[in-house]
Amino acid sequence: MNTSRAEVVVDLDAIAANTAVLRERVGRPLMAVVKADGYGHGLVPAARAVLAGGADALGVAVLEEALALRAAGVTAPLLAWLHTPGTDFAPALEADVEVSVNAEWGLAEVVDAARATGRPARLHLFVDTGLSREGATVADWPGLVAAAARAQAAGEVEVVGLWSHMAYADAPTHPTIGAQVRLFDEAVDLARAAGVDGRRHLANSAATVALPDTWYDMVRPGIALYGLDPLGGDPADHGLTPAMTVRARVALIKRVAAGAGVSYGHTYAPATDTTLALVPVGYADGVPRAAGNRAPVLAGGAQRTIAGRVCMDQFVLDVGDAAVAPGDEVVLWGPGAGGEPTAQQWADAVDTIHYELVTRVGGRFTRRYTGSAGAV
């Protein structure tokens, strides 16, 4: 019997299998994105699982994530891309971590670290092709490229990647896609004319499953590795299996009369005499407060909507006359094969995306792994 109060169960074999499906689909190198604690699945176990599934490289946002992987013994090619002024790049260069820059001041800081360590930086240059987030603007790109060319000629960096990120890949017919591809091609041509080249990568998860014209030299999926459809549909349509199951155990049941107010603000009241079940997780554990009276869970053999407001540590279910007892399992979301809701169902219910749900769940949930992919 499972005795954990609440746990997130991660299927490592599913992560490896999803990676293999995507890698076979694109037929070219795949950088598996494991940022944000492996999208809530665990940084190091997720990294090992994607590598077992055939990933060629790993991608993370910040250097702390990259260095944690190196400290755990992960030796695969590894890129970190989100940096603030004053970042110490020396540990990254010493650990053979590739870094991205999107401004000349960032390049200058990387060059300083290369000089201090005597280790040339392996560099990716990021161009903003329309997301207006990271990346050098089209106006600033020539200056960044010229500075990178000078640093490369001086032996301080080796440019190994040219890349950008898409704004609308989850809407495969959106006109911004073609515009971003054209700008990216122009940016690459300018860099090559200046003597700067590298592996081109543009495709995120949505583009990896839907937009072959964006695959270039390498794809860079994230959420799809964990079995969630970046287009918001059924992951099985892409041969993917969700890797995360979130569950808890009933802490208390009680019989209440019709009309009894449930949880803060009494936003729910049963129409008839009923049984309430208390589930000991709440918004401190990453269960969205907005899930009250909206999100489904599996309990007592059926999907039931959370009754009333989600609290910091707990929420309530109206289970009617079902035979539910303290200790029984409640599944918030999972692959869906056992009748439980999916992360996509939750996302639809609370007007968010499944990315947010899987990366925010945690708090006092324990995490448990099944499967053997990448096990050491």
C-alpha positions as CSV (number, residue, x, y, z in Angstrom):
1,M,0.0,0.0,0.0
2,N,1.2,3.5,-0.8
3,T,1.6,5.4,2.5
4,S,2.8,8.7,1.2
5,R,0.6,11.6,2.1
6,A,1.2,13.2,-1.4
7,E,3.6,12.4,-4.2
8,V,4.6,13.3,-7.7
9,V,5.5,10.1,-9.5
10,V,7.7,10.4,-12.6
11,D,8.1,7.6,-15.2
12,L,11.7,7.9,-16.4
13,D,11.1,5.3,-19.1
14,A,8.3,7.5,-20.5
15,I,10.7,10.4,-20.7
16,A,13.3,8.3,-22.5
17,A,10.7,6.9,-24.9
18,N,9.3,10.4,-25.7
19,T,12.9,11.5,-26.5
20,A,13.4,8.6,-28.8
21,V,10.2,9.3,-30.6
22,L,11.1,12.9,-31.2
23,R,14.7,12.1,-32.1
24,E,13.5,9.6,-34.7
25,R,11.0,12.0,-36.0
26,V,13.4,14.7,-36.8
27,G,16.4,12.6,-37.9
28,R,19.0,15.1,-36.7
29,P,20.6,16.2,-33.4
30,L,18.2,16.9,-30.5
31,M,18.9,19.2,-27.6
32,A,16.7,18.2,-24.7
33,V,15.7,21.1,-22.5
34,V,15.7,20.1,-18.8
35,K,15.5,23.6,-17.3
36,A,13.2,24.4,-14.3
37,D,14.1,21.2,-12.5
38,G,13.4,19.2,-15.6
39,Y,10.0,20.9,-16.0
40,G,9.1,19.7,-12.5
41,H,10.2,16.1,-13.2
42,G,13.7,16.4,-11.5
43,L,16.7,18.0,-13.2
44,V,19.3,15.2,-12.9
45,P,17.0,12.2,-13.4
46,A,15.3,13.9,-16.4
47,A,18.7,14.7,-17.9
48,R,19.8,11.1,-17.6
49,A,16.5,9.8,-19.0
50,V,16.6,12.0,-22.1
51,L,20.2,11.0,-22.7
52,A,19.2,7.3,-22.4
53,G,16.5,8.1,-25.0
54,G,19.0,9.4,-27.5
55,A,19.3,13.1,-26.8
56,D,22.5,14.6,-28.2
57,A,22.8,17.6,-25.9
58,L,21.1,19.3,-23.0
59,G,19.7,22.8,-22.6
60,V,19.1,24.7,-19.4
61,A,18.2,28.4,-18.6
62,V,20.7,29.3,-16.0
63,L,24.3,28.4,-15.1
64,E,23.3,27.0,-11.7
65,E,21.3,24.3,-13.5
66,A,24.2,23.5,-15.8
67,L,26.7,23.3,-12.9
68,A,24.4,21.1,-10.9
69,L,24.3,18.7,-13.9
70,R,28.1,18.7,-14.1
71,A,28.3,18.1,-10.3
72,A,26.1,15.1,-10.7
73,G,28.4,13.6,-13.3
74,V,26.5,14.5,-16.5
75,T,29.1,15.0,-19.2
76,A,26.9,15.5,-22.3
77,P,27.1,18.7,-24.3
78,L,25.3,21.4,-22.4
79,L,24.0,24.9,-23.1
80,A,22.9,27.6,-20.6
81,W,21.4,30.8,-22.0
82,L,19.9,33.2,-19.4
83,H,22.4,35.5,-17.7
84,T,22.4,38.8,-16.0
85,P,25.2,41.4,-15.8
86,G,28.0,40.4,-13.5
87,T,27.6,36.7,-14.1
88,D,30.8,34.7,-13.3
89,F,31.3,32.6,-16.4
90,A,34.6,31.0,-15.2
91,P,33.0,28.0,-13.5
92,A,30.9,27.3,-16.7
93,L,34.0,27.5,-18.9
94,E,35.9,25.2,-16.6
95,A,33.0,22.7,-16.6
96,D,32.8,22.8,-20.4
97,V,29.4,24.4,-20.4
98,E,28.4,26.2,-23.6
99,V,26.9,29.6,-23.1
100,S,24.6,31.9,-25.1
101,V,24.9,35.7,-25.4
102,N,22.5,38.2,-26.9
103,A,24.3,41.5,-26.4
104,E,27.8,42.8,-26.7
105,W,28.1,43.5,-23.0
106,G,27.3,39.8,-22.4
107,L,29.9,38.7,-24.9
108,A,32.5,41.0,-23.1
109,E,31.8,39.3,-19.8
110,V,32.3,35.8,-21.4
111,V,35.5,37.0,-23.0
112,D,36.8,38.2,-19.6
113,A,36.1,34.7,-18.2
114,A,37.9,33.1,-21.2
115,R,40.9,35.3,-20.6
116,A,40.9,34.6,-16.8
117,T,40.6,30.8,-17.2
118,G,42.6,30.4,-20.4
119,R,39.7,28.4,-21.8
120,P,38.0,29.6,-25.0
121,A,34.2,29.8,-24.5
122,R,32.0,27.7,-26.7
123,L,29.4,30.3,-27.7
124,H,25.9,30.4,-29.1
125,L,24.6,33.7,-30.5
126,F,20.9,34.5,-30.0
127,V,19.0,36.7,-32.4
128,D,15.5,38.0,-31.6
129,T,13.4,37.2,-34.7
130,G,10.1,38.3,-33.3
131,L,9.5,37.1,-29.7
132,S,10.8,40.4,-28.3
133,R,12.2,38.6,-25.3
134,E,15.8,37.2,-25.3
135,G,18.0,37.9,-28.3
136,A,19.8,40.7,-30.1
137,T,17.5,42.8,-32.2
138,V,18.0,42.9,-35.9
139,A,19.5,46.3,-35.4
140,D,22.0,45.1,-32.8
141,W,22.8,41.7,-34.4
142,P,25.5,43.0,-36.8
143,G,27.4,44.6,-33.9
144,L,27.2,41.4,-31.8
145,V,28.3,39.3,-34.7
146,A,31.3,41.6,-35.4
147,A,32.3,41.4,-31.8
148,A,32.0,37.7,-31.8
149,A,34.1,37.4,-34.9
150,R,36.8,39.5,-33.3
151,A,36.8,37.4,-30.2
152,Q,36.9,34.2,-32.2
153,A,39.9,35.5,-34.3
154,A,41.6,36.2,-31.0
155,G,41.0,32.6,-29.8
156,E,38.8,33.7,-26.9
157,V,35.6,32.1,-28.1
158,E,34.4,29.5,-30.6
159,V,31.0,30.2,-32.0
160,V,29.2,26.8,-32.2
161,G,25.6,27.9,-32.4
162,L,23.3,30.4,-34.0
163,W,19.7,30.4,-32.6
164,S,16.4,32.0,-31.9
165,H,13.1,31.2,-30.3
166,M,9.6,31.1,-31.7
167,A,6.5,33.0,-30.6
168,Y,3.7,31.1,-32.2
169,A,4.9,27.6,-33.0
170,D,1.9,26.2,-31.1
171,A,-0.3,27.8,-33.8
172,P,1.4,26.2,-36.9
173,T,-0.3,28.3,-39.5
174,H,0.3,31.7,-37.8
175,P,1.9,34.2,-40.2
176,T,4.6,35.1,-37.6
177,I,6.2,31.7,-38.3
178,G,7.2,32.4,-41.8
179,A,8.4,35.9,-40.8
180,Q,10.6,34.5,-38.0
181,V,12.1,31.9,-40.3
182,R,13.0,34.6,-42.9
183,L,14.6,36.8,-40.2
184,F,16.5,33.9,-38.9
185,D,17.8,33.0,-42.3
186,E,18.9,36.6,-42.9
187,A,20.6,36.7,-39.5
188,V,22.5,33.4,-40.3
189,D,23.5,34.7,-43.7
190,L,24.9,37.9,-42.1
191,A,26.8,35.9,-39.5
192,R,28.3,33.6,-42.1
193,A,29.4,36.5,-44.2
194,A,31.3,37.8,-41.2
195,G,33.0,34.5,-40.7
196,V,30.8,33.4,-37.8
197,D,28.9,30.1,-38.1
198,G,27.5,27.3,-35.9
199,R,24.8,24.8,-35.5
200,R,21.4,26.5,-36.3
201,H,18.6,25.8,-33.9
202,L,15.1,27.3,-33.8
203,A,12.5,24.6,-33.1
204,N,10.9,24.3,-29.7
205,S,8.6,21.4,-28.8
206,A,5.7,22.7,-30.9
207,A,7.9,23.2,-33.9
208,T,9.5,19.8,-33.4
209,V,6.2,18.1,-33.8
210,A,4.5,20.4,-36.3
211,L,7.0,22.5,-38.3
212,P,9.7,20.6,-40.2
213,D,10.9,23.7,-42.0
214,T,12.2,25.0,-38.7
215,W,14.3,22.0,-37.8
216,Y,17.5,23.3,-39.3
217,D,20.6,21.6,-37.8
218,M,19.1,20.7,-34.4
219,V,15.8,20.8,-32.6
220,R,15.3,22.0,-29.0
221,P,12.2,20.4,-27.4
222,G,11.2,20.7,-23.8
223,I,7.7,20.0,-22.7
224,A,7.2,17.2,-25.3
225,L,10.0,15.2,-23.7
226,Y,7.8,14.9,-20.7
227,G,4.8,13.6,-22.7
228,L,2.7,16.7,-22.9
229,D,1.4,18.0,-26.2
230,P,2.7,21.5,-27.0
231,L,-0.2,22.1,-29.3
232,G,-2.7,21.5,-26.4
233,G,-4.1,18.2,-27.8
234,D,-3.7,14.5,-27.2
235,P,0.0,13.6,-26.7
236,A,-0.7,10.2,-28.1
237,D,-1.2,11.9,-31.5
238,H,2.5,12.5,-31.5
239,G,3.4,9.1,-29.9
240,L,4.1,10.7,-26.5
241,T,3.2,9.5,-23.0
242,P,2.9,11.8,-20.1
243,A,5.5,11.0,-17.5
244,M,4.0,12.7,-14.4
245,T,1.3,11.5,-12.0
246,V,0.3,13.7,-9.1
247,R,-1.6,12.1,-6.3
248,A,-2.5,12.3,-2.6
249,R,-4.3,10.3,0.0
250,V,-7.6,11.3,1.7
251,A,-6.9,12.7,5.1
252,L,-10.5,12.8,6.5
253,I,-14.1,12.1,5.5
254,K,-17.3,13.6,7.0
255,R,-21.0,13.5,6.4
256,V,-22.6,16.9,6.0
257,A,-26.1,18.1,5.4
258,A,-27.5,19.7,2.2
259,G,-26.5,23.4,2.0
260,A,-23.4,23.1,4.2
261,G,-20.9,25.7,3.2
262,V,-17.6,24.2,2.1
263,S,-14.2,25.8,2.5
264,Y,-13.3,29.5,2.7
265,G,-16.1,31.9,1.6
266,H,-18.6,29.0,1.2
267,T,-18.3,29.2,-2.6
268,Y,-19.7,25.6,-2.7
269,A,-22.6,24.0,-1.0
270,P,-24.0,20.5,-1.7
271,A,-27.5,20.2,-2.9
272,T,-28.2,17.1,-0.9
273,D,-26.7,15.3,2.1
274,T,-23.3,14.1,1.1
275,T,-19.8,13.0,2.1
276,L,-16.9,15.3,1.9
277,A,-13.3,14.1,1.5
278,L,-10.3,16.2,2.6
279,V,-7.2,16.1,0.4
280,P,-4.1,17.4,2.2
281,V,-2.4,19.5,-0.5
282,G,-3.0,23.1,-1.5
283,Y,-1.6,26.1,-3.2
284,A,1.5,26.0,-1.0
285,D,2.2,22.7,-2.8
286,G,1.5,24.1,-6.3
287,V,-2.2,23.3,-6.6
288,P,-3.6,26.4,-8.2
289,R,-6.0,28.4,-6.0
290,A,-8.0,29.0,-9.2
291,A,-8.8,25.2,-9.3
292,G,-11.5,25.6,-6.7
293,N,-14.9,24.6,-8.2
294,R,-13.2,24.0,-11.5
295,A,-10.5,21.4,-11.7
296,P,-11.2,17.6,-11.8
297,V,-9.6,14.8,-9.7
298,L,-10.1,11.1,-9.7
299,A,-11.5,9.8,-6.4
300,G,-13.8,7.0,-5.5
301,G,-13.8,5.6,-9.0
302,A,-14.9,8.8,-10.8
303,Q,-13.7,12.3,-11.7
304,R,-15.0,14.9,-9.3
305,T,-14.6,18.7,-9.3
306,I,-12.8,20.3,-6.4
307,A,-15.5,21.6,-4.0
308,G,-15.0,25.2,-2.9
309,R,-11.8,27.1,-2.6
310,V,-8.3,25.5,-2.7
311,C,-6.6,26.4,0.6
312,M,-2.9,26.7,1.4
313,D,-2.6,23.1,2.6
314,Q,-5.8,21.3,1.6
315,F,-8.9,21.1,-0.6
316,V,-12.2,19.3,-0.3
317,L,-14.1,16.9,-2.6
318,D,-17.8,16.2,-2.7
319,V,-17.8,12.4,-3.2
320,G,-21.6,11.9,-2.7
321,D,-22.4,8.4,-1.4
322,A,-19.2,6.8,-2.9
323,A,-17.3,4.4,-0.6
324,V,-14.3,6.7,0.0
325,A,-12.3,6.2,3.2
326,P,-9.3,8.0,4.8
327,G,-6.1,6.7,3.1
328,D,-7.8,6.3,-0.3
329,E,-5.9,7.6,-3.3
330,V,-6.9,10.8,-5.1
331,V,-5.2,11.5,-8.5
332,L,-5.0,15.1,-9.5
333,W,-3.5,14.4,-13.0
334,G,-1.6,11.7,-14.8
335,P,-1.4,10.1,-18.2
336,G,-5.2,9.5,-18.3
337,A,-5.0,5.8,-18.9
338,G,-6.6,4.9,-15.6
339,G,-9.5,7.4,-15.8
340,E,-7.6,10.1,-14.1
341,P,-7.6,13.7,-15.4
342,T,-4.7,14.9,-17.5
343,A,-2.6,17.9,-17.0
344,Q,-4.2,19.3,-20.2
345,Q,-7.7,18.9,-18.5
346,W,-6.4,20.9,-15.5
347,A,-4.9,23.5,-17.8
348,D,-8.2,23.9,-19.6
349,A,-10.1,24.1,-16.3
350,V,-8.0,26.8,-14.7
351,D,-7.2,28.8,-17.9
352,T,-3.5,28.2,-18.0
353,I,-1.0,25.8,-19.7
354,H,0.2,22.5,-18.6
355,Y,3.8,23.9,-18.5
356,E,2.8,26.0,-15.5
357,L,1.1,23.1,-13.7
358,V,4.0,20.6,-13.9
359,T,6.7,23.1,-13.1
360,R,4.9,24.6,-10.1
361,V,3.7,21.4,-8.4
362,G,6.0,20.6,-5.5
363,G,6.1,22.1,-2.0
364,R,5.4,19.2,0.3
365,F,4.8,16.6,-2.3
366,T,7.5,13.9,-2.3
367,R,8.9,12.8,-5.7
368,R,9.2,9.2,-6.6
369,Y,10.6,7.7,-9.8
370,T,9.6,4.6,-11.7
371,G,11.4,3.0,-14.6
372,S,15.1,2.5,-15.1
373,A,16.0,4.9,-18.0
374,G,19.2,6.7,-17.1
375,A,19.5,5.0,-13.7
376,V,23.0,4.9,-12.2
